[in-house]
């Protein structure tokens, strides 16, 4: 019999943490015929909330403009609480930076599309995200910042 504790990875809860919709130029902007530009920003944050319990939050900002006027701005945070125990430390980063966001993100996508549609606009569907590539880019950037630059 092994004395190694069994690894635990369980979803405790997925919830909408924060969501807002702003339409500062309505109703006039709704009469515009021009195609708007859409800028989408995504982020992931993870933090411990109790022993073996972690909150992972995926955020999205969707800013739609016609020229320099905002059509709408959506800011949303979808979160999950995960129980993660008995994992090697080197696995914690990928679990919280890849596995957990992959679970939370579909809820965020649905909530953002629904809110935009309820605001009177055609839904904006956030594209699928490769959280592994995003995590690896963040790690590479962090390593680049941590590495002292050679001076001449």
C-alpha positions as CSV (number, residue, x, y, z in Angstrom):
1,X,0.0,0.0,0.0
2,X,1.3,3.4,-0.9
3,X,1.4,6.3,1.5
4,X,1.1,8.8,-1.4
5,X,-2.1,10.8,-1.0
6,X,-4.6,10.6,-3.8
7,X,-4.7,13.7,-6.0
8,X,-7.9,15.6,-5.9
9,X,-9.3,17.9,-8.6
10,X,-13.0,18.7,-8.2
11,X,-15.2,21.6,-9.4
12,X,-17.0,23.0,-6.3
13,X,-18.9,25.8,-8.1
14,X,-19.0,27.8,-11.3
15,X,-20.6,31.2,-11.1
16,X,-21.0,34.6,-12.7
17,X,-18.9,37.0,-10.6
18,X,-19.5,40.3,-12.4
19,X,-21.1,41.5,-15.6
20,X,-21.9,44.9,-17.0
21,X,-23.2,46.3,-20.2
22,X,-22.8,50.0,-21.2
23,X,-24.4,51.7,-24.2
24,X,-23.3,55.3,-23.7
25,X,-24.3,56.5,-27.1
26,X,-27.7,54.9,-27.4
27,X,-30.1,55.5,-29.0
28,X,-28.4,57.6,-31.7
29,X,-25.6,55.0,-32.3
30,X,-28.3,52.3,-33.0
31,X,-29.3,54.2,-36.1
32,X,-25.8,54.1,-37.6
33,X,-25.4,51.9,-40.7
34,X,-21.7,51.5,-40.5
35,X,-20.1,48.2,-39.4
36,X,-18.7,48.4,-35.9
37,X,-15.2,47.3,-34.9
38,X,-15.0,44.8,-32.1
39,X,-12.1,44.6,-29.7
40,X,-12.0,41.5,-27.3
41,X,-9.6,41.2,-24.4
42,X,-9.4,38.1,-22.2
43,X,-7.6,37.4,-19.0
44,X,-7.2,34.6,-16.4
45,X,-6.5,35.0,-12.7
46,X,-6.2,32.4,-10.0
47,X,-6.0,32.7,-6.2
48,X,-6.3,30.5,-3.2
49,X,-9.5,31.0,-1.2
50,X,-9.0,28.3,1.5
51,X,-6.7,25.3,2.2
52,X,-6.8,23.3,-1.1
53,X,-9.5,25.6,-2.6
54,X,-8.8,28.0,-5.5
55,X,-10.8,30.5,-7.4
56,X,-10.1,30.8,-11.1
57,X,-11.6,33.8,-12.8
58,X,-11.8,34.3,-16.6
59,X,-12.5,37.8,-17.7
60,X,-13.7,39.3,-21.0
61,X,-14.0,42.8,-22.2
62,X,-15.9,43.3,-25.4
63,X,-15.6,46.9,-26.7
64,X,-17.6,47.7,-29.9
65,X,-17.1,51.0,-31.7
66,X,-18.2,52.9,-34.8
67,X,-15.4,55.3,-35.5
68,X,-14.5,56.8,-32.1
69,X,-18.0,56.2,-30.5
70,X,-18.7,53.3,-28.3
71,X,-21.7,51.1,-29.4
72,X,-21.4,48.9,-26.4
73,X,-19.0,47.8,-23.8
74,X,-19.3,44.5,-21.9
75,X,-17.1,43.5,-19.0
76,X,-17.7,40.1,-17.5
77,X,-16.0,37.8,-15.0
78,X,-16.9,34.1,-14.8
79,X,-15.4,32.2,-11.9
80,X,-15.0,28.7,-10.6
81,X,-14.0,27.3,-7.2
82,X,-11.9,24.2,-7.5
83,X,-10.7,21.8,-4.9
84,X,-7.1,20.9,-5.8
85,X,-5.1,18.8,-3.4
86,X,-2.1,16.5,-3.4
87,X,-0.7,17.6,-6.8
88,X,3.0,18.1,-7.4
89,X,3.8,21.9,-7.3
90,X,4.9,21.8,-11.0
91,X,1.4,20.7,-12.0
92,X,-0.5,23.5,-10.2
93,X,0.3,26.2,-12.8
94,X,-0.9,24.2,-15.8
95,X,-4.0,23.1,-13.8
96,X,-5.0,26.6,-12.8
97,X,-3.8,28.2,-16.1
98,X,-5.2,25.7,-18.5
99,X,-7.6,23.1,-17.1
100,X,-9.7,25.4,-14.9
101,X,-10.1,28.2,-17.5
102,X,-11.2,25.5,-20.0
103,X,-14.0,24.5,-17.7
104,X,-15.1,28.1,-16.8
105,X,-14.8,29.7,-20.3
106,X,-17.9,28.1,-22.0
107,X,-20.1,29.7,-19.3
108,X,-18.5,33.1,-19.9
109,X,-19.0,32.7,-23.7
110,X,-22.7,32.0,-23.2
111,X,-23.3,34.7,-20.7
112,X,-21.5,37.4,-22.8
113,X,-23.5,36.4,-26.0
114,X,-26.7,36.4,-24.0
115,X,-26.1,39.8,-22.4
116,X,-25.2,41.4,-25.7
117,X,-28.3,39.9,-27.4
118,X,-30.5,41.1,-24.5
119,X,-29.0,44.6,-25.0
120,X,-30.6,44.7,-28.4
121,X,-27.6,43.7,-30.5
122,X,-26.6,40.6,-32.6
123,X,-24.8,38.3,-30.3
124,X,-21.0,38.4,-30.3
125,X,-19.6,34.9,-29.9
126,X,-16.3,34.8,-28.2
127,X,-14.0,32.4,-30.2
128,X,-12.6,29.2,-28.8
129,X,-9.4,29.8,-26.9
130,X,-6.4,27.6,-26.7
131,X,-5.6,28.1,-23.0
132,X,-2.5,25.9,-23.2
133,X,-1.0,28.3,-25.8
134,X,-2.1,31.3,-23.8
135,X,-0.5,29.8,-20.6
136,X,2.7,29.0,-22.4
137,X,2.9,32.6,-23.8
138,X,2.4,34.0,-20.3
139,X,5.1,31.7,-18.9
140,X,7.6,32.7,-21.7
141,X,6.9,36.4,-21.1
142,X,7.4,35.9,-17.3
143,X,10.7,34.1,-18.0
144,X,11.8,36.9,-20.3
145,X,11.1,39.5,-17.6
146,X,12.8,37.4,-14.9
147,X,15.9,36.9,-17.0
148,X,18.4,39.8,-16.6
149,X,19.1,41.5,-19.8
150,X,22.7,41.8,-20.9
151,X,24.0,45.3,-20.8
152,X,26.6,46.7,-23.2
